[in-house]
């Protein structure tokens, strides 16, 4: 008797995200340690705080610090600009609506507190 295809079947193409290989018990614990380190490095050492050599931005010389901050600011500005352009292509008024939702309405509540 054959069983129907299961979502966990490694040959099943209908559920590609469930094709996860289980790790064997003979793997060394260093793999786990490296995975944990990568997760914590992502959280504790964000890309916007360290240069490509791993030096914290405030530890750079003043000229390198200005270059680092300017380049990151330019990249972030371009990313946000492209996001606004994509929003405007879908609906010309969506950038204005997003601005009101994220900035104007939350800011209006400041005068009501306390």
Secondary structure, DSSP 8 states (H G I E B T S, - for coil): ------TT-TT-SS-GGG------TTS-THHHHHHHHHHHHHHHS-TTTB-TTS-BGGGS-HHHHHHHHHHHHHHHHHHHHHHHHHHHHH-TTHHHHHHIIIIIHHHHGGGG--
